Amino acid sequence: MKKYLFHVGIDISKLKLDVVVMNVENSLQVEHFIVENSKKGIKDIFKYFIKRKYSLNTVLFCCENTGVYTYPLSISLSENNLDYWVVPAIEIKRSKGIVRGKNDKSDAKDIALYSLRNIDKLNLSVVPEKEIQILKLLYTEREKLIKARRLFEASSEAAAFIDKDVYKTISSTNLKTIAALKKALKEIERKLNEVIIGNQDLKEKFNLVKSVPGIGKQSAIYLLIATKGFTSFKSWRKFACYSGVAPFEYSSGSSIKGRTKVNHFADKKMKSLLQMCALTAIKYDPQLKEYYNKKKEEGKNTMLVLNNIRCKLISRVFSVINRKTPFINTYKFAG
């Protein structure tokens, strides 16, 4: 494992970066400074090391995942081929133990300490391909449009309960808004298709994922986004854990024996989509339909069986990606 001489913790906010530099060779000497959350500010971080004639290759940069605010830093570090680690905020928070009070400087120091103490867990981060970033942005906008359309369509319910002349005051505006939202939604979906078709690798993976019974178009797109084109997860089991469908045991000694259950820390959108995929699969996949009915007859809980099917679907998706061949349902050839 590579040995780093400096561990840099960066607390990211909208306008600024709080930077704590921890010198491993000098008794964990700590220095703190603040820069702008911009390309110029990030260059100032690099200049800190260059002025002191330290090699940037001996530095591990670590920060929390704060969504879009993390992008300028991640892109700059990636473009300069520097090692960096983007860690979920909840993981760093739980590693701190009991604390009293907080500020940006102490948060940055805690991040630096996390990277030092958990170096054995190091998983260097990479910036997703541009196409994945575009897909993610378009998919997010699509979700907003669908939500907005449903809100405006709900207004039509009032027509059955209030005077027609009263409802007319908003009906025309409401219809125009819904039409505009539908038009924007079609445009977003057209752009999503263009991105996938325009990248041969994404196109192949998209078609492979869709070949799995139960996985629809939107679920396939989100799988590409969540896995960064199937480059972020080494196995389907790790992705099942990320998606909140992997069961975990809850027991301690002889007195505490909780039921095995999934953890609530998960990509809730992915979990929801997998649930819909599982419900579709038991309708149209004879093998999974038979499995579902068999387990129900055995008295198994419905959600438990559906969760097992979600895991089976994830396994199938990763299998077709690894094999680079479409899914073949061998069940129809049995017996």
The 8 nearest C-alpha neighbors of each residue, nearest first, counted from 0:
[[1, 2, 119, 118, 121, 3, 120, 122],
 [0, 2, 3, 57, 118, 4, 59, 56],
 [3, 1, 0, 4, 57, 58, 5, 118],
 [2, 4, 57, 5, 58, 59, 1, 6],
 [3, 5, 23, 57, 58, 22, 24, 2],
 [6, 4, 58, 22, 3, 21, 23, 7],
 [5, 7, 59, 21, 111, 58, 20, 60],
 [8, 6, 20, 60, 111, 19, 61, 21],
 [7, 9, 111, 110, 107, 61, 19, 108],
 [10, 8, 18, 107, 62, 17, 11, 61],
 [9, 11, 107, 17, 16, 62, 106, 103],
 [12, 10, 16, 9, 15, 17, 69, 68],
 [13, 11, 15, 14, 16, 68, 10, 36],
 [12, 14, 68, 15, 36, 11, 16, 69],
 [15, 13, 36, 12, 35, 16, 37, 11],
 [16, 14, 35, 36, 12, 34, 13, 11],
 [15, 17, 11, 34, 36, 33, 10, 35],
 [18, 16, 33, 10, 9, 104, 32, 107],
 [17, 19, 9, 32, 31, 8, 33, 16],
 [18, 20, 31, 8, 30, 108, 7, 107],
 [21, 19, 7, 30, 29, 6, 31, 22],
 [20, 22, 29, 6, 27, 5, 28, 7],
 [23, 21, 27, 5, 28, 25, 24, 4],
 [22, 24, 27, 4, 25, 5, 26, 21],
 [25, 23, 22, 26, 4, 27, 5, 28],
 [24, 26, 22, 27, 23, 28, 21, 29],
 [27, 25, 28, 24, 23, 22, 21, 29],
 [26, 28, 23, 22, 21, 25, 29, 24],
 [29, 27, 22, 26, 25, 21, 30, 23],
 [28, 30, 21, 20, 27, 22, 19, 31],
 [31, 29, 20, 19, 21, 28, 32, 18],
 [30, 32, 19, 18, 20, 29, 33, 104],
 [31, 33, 18, 17, 19, 34, 30, 16],
 [34, 32, 17, 16, 18, 15, 35, 31],
 [35, 33, 40, 16, 15, 36, 17, 32],
 [36, 34, 15, 40, 37, 16, 14, 33],
 [35, 37, 15, 14, 16, 40, 34, 13],
 [36, 38, 40, 39, 35, 41, 71, 72],
 [37, 39, 41, 40, 42, 71, 36, 75],
 [40, 38, 42, 37, 41, 43, 35, 36],
 [39, 41, 35, 34, 43, 37, 42, 38],
 [40, 42, 38, 44, 43, 39, 37, 72],
 [43, 41, 45, 39, 44, 40, 38, 46],
 [42, 44, 46, 40, 41, 45, 47, 39],
 [45, 43, 41, 47, 42, 46, 40, 48],
 [44, 46, 42, 47, 43, 48, 49, 41],
 [47, 45, 49, 43, 48, 44, 50, 42],
 [48, 46, 44, 45, 50, 49, 43, 51],
 [49, 47, 53, 51, 46, 50, 45, 52],
 [48, 50, 46, 52, 51, 47, 53, 45],
 [51, 49, 52, 48, 47, 46, 53, 45],
 [50, 52, 48, 49, 53, 47, 46, 54],
 [53, 51, 49, 50, 48, 54, 47, 55],
 [54, 52, 48, 51, 49, 55, 50, 57],
 [53, 55, 56, 57, 52, 48, 49, 58],
 [54, 56, 58, 57, 53, 48, 81, 45],
 [55, 57, 54, 58, 81, 82, 59, 3],
 [56, 58, 3, 55, 4, 54, 5, 59],
 [59, 57, 5, 55, 56, 3, 6, 4],
 [60, 58, 6, 82, 83, 7, 5, 3],
 [61, 59, 83, 7, 6, 84, 8, 58],
 [60, 62, 84, 8, 83, 85, 7, 9],
 [63, 61, 9, 85, 8, 10, 86, 110],
 [64, 62, 86, 88, 85, 87, 65, 10],
 [63, 65, 87, 85, 66, 86, 88, 69],
 [66, 64, 69, 68, 63, 67, 11, 88],
 [65, 67, 68, 69, 64, 70, 63, 11],
 [66, 68, 69, 70, 65, 71, 64, 13],
 [69, 67, 66, 70, 65, 13, 12, 11],
 [68, 70, 67, 65, 72, 66, 71, 73],
 [69, 71, 73, 67, 72, 68, 74, 66],
 [72, 70, 74, 73, 69, 75, 37, 38],
 [71, 73, 75, 70, 74, 69, 76, 41],
 [74, 72, 70, 76, 75, 71, 77, 69],
 [73, 75, 77, 71, 76, 72, 70, 78],
 [76, 74, 78, 72, 77, 73, 71, 79],
 [77, 75, 81, 79, 73, 74, 78, 72],
 [76, 78, 80, 74, 79, 75, 73, 81],
 [79, 77, 75, 80, 76, 74, 81, 73],
 [78, 80, 76, 77, 81, 75, 74, 82],
 [81, 79, 77, 78, 76, 82, 75, 56],
 [80, 82, 76, 79, 77, 83, 56, 55],
 [83, 81, 59, 60, 123, 80, 84, 58],
 [82, 84, 60, 61, 59, 123, 124, 81],
 [83, 85, 61, 123, 124, 86, 60, 62],
 [86, 84, 62, 63, 64, 61, 124, 83],
 [85, 87, 63, 64, 84, 88, 62, 90],
 [88, 86, 64, 90, 89, 63, 85, 91],
 [87, 89, 63, 91, 90, 92, 64, 86],
 [90, 88, 92, 91, 87, 93, 86, 94],
 [91, 89, 93, 88, 92, 87, 94, 86],
 [90, 92, 94, 88, 93, 89, 95, 113],
 [93, 91, 89, 90, 94, 95, 88, 96],
 [94, 92, 90, 95, 91, 96, 89, 88],
 [93, 95, 91, 92, 96, 90, 113, 89],
 [96, 94, 93, 92, 97, 91, 98, 109],
 [95, 97, 94, 93, 98, 92, 91, 99],
 [96, 98, 95, 99, 93, 94, 92, 100],
 [99, 97, 96, 100, 95, 101, 92, 93],
 [100, 98, 101, 97, 96, 102, 95, 105],
 [99, 101, 98, 102, 105, 97, 106, 103],
 [100, 102, 105, 99, 106, 103, 98, 104],
 [103, 101, 105, 104, 106, 100, 107, 10],
 [102, 104, 106, 105, 107, 10, 17, 101],
 [105, 103, 107, 106, 102, 17, 108, 31],
 [104, 106, 108, 107, 102, 103, 109, 101],
 [107, 105, 103, 109, 108, 104, 102, 10],
 [106, 108, 10, 8, 9, 110, 104, 105],
 [109, 107, 105, 111, 110, 106, 19, 8],
 [108, 110, 112, 106, 107, 111, 113, 105],
 [109, 111, 8, 113, 107, 108, 112, 106],
 [112, 110, 8, 108, 7, 114, 113, 109],
 [113, 111, 109, 115, 110, 114, 116, 108],
 [112, 114, 110, 116, 111, 115, 117, 109],
 [113, 115, 111, 117, 112, 118, 116, 110],
 [116, 114, 112, 113, 118, 117, 111, 6],
 [115, 117, 113, 114, 118, 112, 119, 111],
 [118, 116, 119, 114, 120, 115, 113, 121],
 [117, 119, 121, 120, 115, 114, 116, 113],
 [118, 120, 117, 121, 116, 0, 122, 115],
 [121, 119, 118, 117, 122, 114, 116, 123],
 [122, 120, 118, 119, 123, 117, 84, 114],
 [121, 123, 124, 120, 84, 85, 83, 118],
 [124, 122, 84, 83, 121, 82, 125, 85],
 [125, 123, 84, 83, 85, 122, 126, 82],
 [124, 126, 127, 77, 123, 73, 83, 84],
 [125, 127, 74, 73, 128, 77, 124, 70],
 [128, 126, 131, 227, 125, 129, 132, 130],
 [127, 129, 131, 130, 126, 132, 227, 228],
 [128, 130, 132, 131, 133, 127, 126, 134],
 [129, 131, 133, 128, 132, 134, 194, 198],
 [132, 130, 134, 128, 133, 129, 224, 127],
 [131, 133, 129, 135, 130, 134, 136, 127],
 [134, 132, 130, 136, 131, 135, 137, 129],
 [135, 133, 131, 137, 132, 136, 138, 130],
 [134, 136, 132, 138, 133, 137, 224, 131],
 [137, 135, 133, 139, 138, 134, 132, 140],
 [138, 136, 140, 134, 139, 135, 133, 141],
 [137, 139, 141, 135, 140, 136, 134, 142],
 [140, 138, 142, 136, 141, 137, 135, 143],
 [141, 139, 143, 137, 142, 138, 144, 136],
 [140, 142, 138, 144, 139, 143, 137, 145],
 [141, 143, 139, 145, 140, 144, 146, 138],
 [144, 142, 140, 146, 141, 145, 147, 139],
 [143, 145, 147, 141, 146, 142, 148, 140],
 [146, 144, 148, 142, 147, 143, 141, 149],
 [145, 147, 143, 149, 144, 148, 142, 150],
 [148, 146, 144, 150, 149, 145, 143, 151],
 [149, 147, 145, 151, 150, 146, 177, 144],
 [148, 150, 152, 146, 147, 151, 153, 145],
 [149, 151, 147, 153, 148, 152, 146, 154],
 [150, 152, 148, 153, 149, 154, 147, 173],
 [153, 151, 149, 154, 150, 155, 148, 177],
 [152, 154, 150, 151, 155, 156, 149, 157],
 [155, 153, 156, 152, 151, 157, 150, 158],
 [154, 156, 157, 153, 158, 152, 151, 170],
 [157, 155, 154, 158, 153, 159, 160, 152],
 [156, 158, 155, 160, 159, 154, 161, 166],
 [159, 157, 156, 155, 160, 161, 166, 163],
 [158, 160, 157, 161, 156, 155, 162, 163],
 [161, 159, 157, 158, 162, 156, 163, 166],
 [160, 162, 158, 159, 157, 163, 166, 165],
 [161, 163, 165, 164, 166, 160, 158, 159],
 [164, 162, 166, 165, 167, 161, 158, 159],
 [165, 163, 167, 166, 162, 168, 161, 169],
 [164, 166, 162, 163, 167, 168, 161, 169],
 [165, 167, 163, 168, 164, 169, 170, 158],
 [168, 166, 170, 164, 169, 165, 163, 171],
 [167, 169, 166, 165, 170, 164, 171, 172],
 [168, 170, 167, 172, 171, 173, 166, 165],
 [169, 171, 167, 173, 172, 166, 168, 174],
 [172, 170, 174, 173, 169, 175, 167, 168],
 [173, 171, 175, 169, 174, 170, 176, 168],
 [172, 174, 170, 176, 171, 175, 169, 177],
 [175, 173, 177, 171, 176, 172, 178, 170],
 [176, 174, 178, 172, 177, 173, 179, 171],
 [175, 177, 179, 173, 178, 174, 180, 172],
 [176, 178, 180, 174, 179, 175, 148, 181],
 [179, 177, 175, 181, 176, 180, 174, 182],
 [180, 178, 176, 182, 177, 181, 175, 183],
 [179, 181, 183, 177, 182, 178, 184, 176],
 [182, 180, 184, 178, 183, 179, 177, 185],
 [181, 183, 179, 185, 180, 184, 178, 186],
 [184, 182, 186, 180, 181, 185, 179, 187],
 [183, 185, 181, 187, 186, 182, 180, 188],
 [186, 184, 188, 182, 183, 187, 189, 181],
 [185, 187, 189, 183, 184, 188, 190, 182],
 [188, 186, 184, 190, 189, 185, 183, 191],
 [189, 187, 191, 185, 190, 186, 184, 192],
 [190, 188, 186, 192, 187, 191, 185, 193],
 [189, 191, 193, 187, 192, 188, 194, 186],
 [192, 190, 188, 194, 189, 193, 187, 134],
 [193, 191, 189, 195, 190, 194, 196, 188],
 [192, 194, 190, 196, 191, 195, 197, 189],
 [195, 193, 197, 191, 192, 196, 190, 130],
 [196, 194, 202, 192, 197, 193, 198, 201],
 [195, 197, 193, 202, 198, 194, 192, 199],
 [196, 198, 194, 195, 193, 199, 202, 201],
 [199, 197, 201, 196, 195, 200, 202, 194],
 [198, 200, 202, 201, 203, 197, 196, 195],
 [201, 199, 203, 202, 198, 204, 228, 205],
 [202, 200, 204, 198, 203, 199, 195, 205],
 [201, 203, 199, 205, 195, 196, 200, 204],
 [204, 202, 200, 206, 205, 201, 199, 207],
 [205, 203, 207, 201, 206, 202, 208, 200],
 [204, 206, 202, 208, 203, 207, 201, 219],
 [205, 207, 209, 203, 204, 208, 202, 210],
 [206, 208, 204, 325, 210, 205, 209, 319],
 [209, 207, 205, 210, 206, 316, 211, 219],
 [210, 208, 206, 211, 207, 214, 215, 219],
 [209, 211, 207, 208, 326, 325, 212, 206],
 [210, 212, 209, 326, 208, 214, 213, 316],
 [213, 211, 214, 280, 210, 284, 283, 209],
 [212, 214, 280, 276, 279, 211, 215, 277],
 [215, 213, 276, 209, 212, 211, 218, 219],
 [216, 214, 218, 217, 209, 219, 213, 276],
 [215, 217, 219, 218, 220, 209, 214, 205],
 [218, 216, 220, 219, 215, 221, 214, 222],
 [217, 219, 221, 215, 220, 216, 214, 222],
 [220, 218, 222, 216, 217, 221, 208, 215],
 [221, 219, 217, 223, 222, 218, 216, 224],
 [220, 222, 224, 218, 223, 219, 225, 217],
 [223, 221, 219, 225, 224, 220, 226, 218],
 [224, 222, 228, 220, 221, 226, 227, 225],
 [223, 225, 221, 227, 222, 226, 131, 135],
 [226, 224, 222, 227, 223, 221, 228, 269],
 [225, 227, 229, 231, 228, 223, 224, 222],
 [228, 226, 224, 229, 225, 223, 230, 231],
 [227, 229, 223, 226, 230, 224, 201, 131],
 [230, 228, 226, 227, 231, 223, 232, 320],
 [229, 231, 228, 227, 232, 226, 233, 127],
 [232, 230, 226, 229, 227, 233, 228, 225],
 [233, 231, 234, 230, 238, 237, 226, 229],
 [234, 232, 231, 235, 237, 230, 238, 229],
 [233, 235, 236, 237, 232, 238, 317, 314],
 [234, 236, 238, 237, 314, 317, 239, 313],
 [237, 235, 239, 234, 238, 240, 245, 314],
 [238, 236, 240, 239, 235, 234, 241, 232],
 [237, 239, 241, 235, 240, 236, 242, 232],
 [238, 240, 236, 242, 245, 244, 237, 241],
 [239, 241, 245, 237, 243, 238, 242, 244],
 [240, 242, 238, 265, 239, 243, 237, 266],
 [243, 241, 239, 265, 266, 270, 240, 244],
 [244, 242, 265, 240, 241, 245, 262, 261],
 [243, 245, 239, 242, 261, 240, 306, 246],
 [244, 246, 240, 239, 261, 243, 247, 310],
 [247, 245, 261, 260, 259, 244, 248, 262],
 [248, 246, 259, 260, 261, 249, 245, 262],
 [247, 249, 259, 250, 260, 246, 258, 257],
 [250, 248, 257, 259, 258, 256, 247, 251],
 [251, 249, 256, 255, 257, 248, 252, 258],
 [250, 252, 255, 253, 256, 254, 249, 257],
 [253, 251, 254, 255, 250, 256, 249, 257],
 [252, 254, 255, 251, 256, 250, 257, 249],
 [253, 255, 252, 256, 251, 250, 257, 249],
 [256, 254, 251, 250, 253, 257, 252, 249],
 [255, 257, 250, 249, 254, 251, 258, 253],
 [258, 256, 249, 250, 255, 259, 248, 260],
 [257, 259, 260, 249, 256, 248, 250, 247],
 [260, 258, 248, 247, 249, 246, 257, 261],
 [261, 259, 246, 247, 258, 262, 248, 249],
 [260, 262, 246, 245, 244, 247, 243, 263],
 [261, 263, 264, 243, 260, 265, 247, 246],
 [262, 264, 265, 243, 261, 267, 266, 244],
 [265, 263, 262, 243, 266, 241, 267, 242],
 [266, 264, 243, 242, 241, 267, 263, 262],
 [265, 267, 242, 269, 268, 270, 241, 243],
 [266, 268, 270, 269, 265, 271, 242, 243],
 [269, 267, 271, 270, 266, 272, 242, 273],
 [270, 268, 272, 266, 271, 267, 242, 273],
 [269, 271, 267, 273, 242, 268, 272, 266],
 [272, 270, 274, 268, 269, 273, 267, 275],
 [273, 271, 269, 275, 274, 270, 218, 276],
 [272, 274, 276, 270, 275, 271, 309, 277],
 [273, 275, 277, 271, 272, 276, 270, 278],
 [276, 274, 278, 272, 273, 277, 279, 271],
 [275, 277, 213, 273, 279, 274, 278, 214],
 [278, 276, 280, 274, 279, 275, 309, 308],
 [279, 277, 275, 276, 280, 281, 274, 282],
 [278, 280, 276, 213, 282, 277, 281, 275],
 [279, 281, 213, 277, 284, 282, 283, 278],
 [282, 280, 288, 287, 278, 279, 284, 283],
 [283, 281, 279, 280, 284, 288, 278, 285],
 [282, 284, 280, 281, 285, 279, 212, 213],
 [283, 285, 280, 287, 286, 281, 288, 282],
 [286, 284, 288, 287, 289, 283, 281, 282],
 [287, 285, 289, 288, 284, 330, 290, 281],
 [288, 286, 290, 281, 289, 284, 285, 291],
 [287, 289, 281, 285, 291, 290, 286, 284],
 [288, 290, 292, 286, 287, 291, 293, 285],
 [289, 291, 287, 293, 288, 292, 294, 286],
 [292, 290, 288, 294, 289, 293, 287, 295],
 [293, 291, 295, 289, 294, 290, 296, 288],
 [292, 294, 290, 296, 295, 291, 289, 297],
 [295, 293, 297, 291, 296, 292, 299, 290],
 [294, 296, 292, 298, 299, 297, 293, 291],
 [297, 295, 293, 298, 294, 292, 299, 291],
 [298, 296, 294, 295, 299, 293, 292, 300],
 [299, 297, 295, 296, 300, 294, 301, 293],
 [300, 298, 295, 294, 297, 301, 304, 303],
 [299, 301, 303, 302, 304, 298, 295, 294],
 [302, 300, 304, 303, 305, 299, 295, 291],
 [303, 301, 305, 304, 300, 306, 307, 299],
 [302, 304, 306, 300, 301, 305, 307, 299],
 [303, 305, 307, 301, 306, 302, 308, 291],
 [306, 304, 308, 302, 307, 303, 301, 309],
 [305, 307, 309, 303, 308, 304, 302, 244],
 [308, 306, 304, 310, 305, 309, 311, 303],
 [307, 309, 311, 305, 310, 306, 277, 312],
 [310, 308, 306, 312, 307, 311, 277, 273],
 [309, 311, 307, 313, 308, 312, 314, 306],
 [312, 310, 308, 314, 309, 313, 315, 307],
 [311, 313, 315, 309, 314, 310, 308, 316],
 [314, 312, 316, 310, 315, 311, 235, 317],
 [315, 313, 311, 317, 312, 235, 316, 318],
 [314, 316, 318, 312, 313, 317, 311, 319],
 [315, 317, 313, 318, 319, 314, 208, 312],
 [318, 316, 320, 314, 315, 319, 235, 321],
 [317, 319, 315, 321, 316, 320, 322, 314],
 [318, 320, 322, 316, 324, 321, 323, 317],
 [319, 321, 323, 317, 318, 322, 316, 204],
 [320, 322, 318, 319, 323, 317, 324, 316],
 [323, 321, 319, 324, 320, 318, 325, 317],
 [324, 322, 320, 321, 319, 325, 207, 204],
 [323, 325, 322, 319, 326, 207, 320, 321],
 [326, 324, 207, 210, 319, 327, 323, 211],
 [325, 327, 210, 211, 319, 328, 324, 207],
 [328, 326, 329, 325, 211, 210, 324, 330],
 [327, 329, 330, 326, 331, 332, 286, 284],
 [330, 328, 332, 331, 327, 333, 286, 326],
 [331, 329, 333, 328, 332, 286, 285, 334],
 [330, 332, 329, 333, 328, 285, 334, 286],
 [331, 333, 329, 330, 334, 328, 327, 286],
 [334, 332, 330, 331, 329, 328, 286, 285],
 [333, 332, 331, 330, 329, 286, 328, 285]]
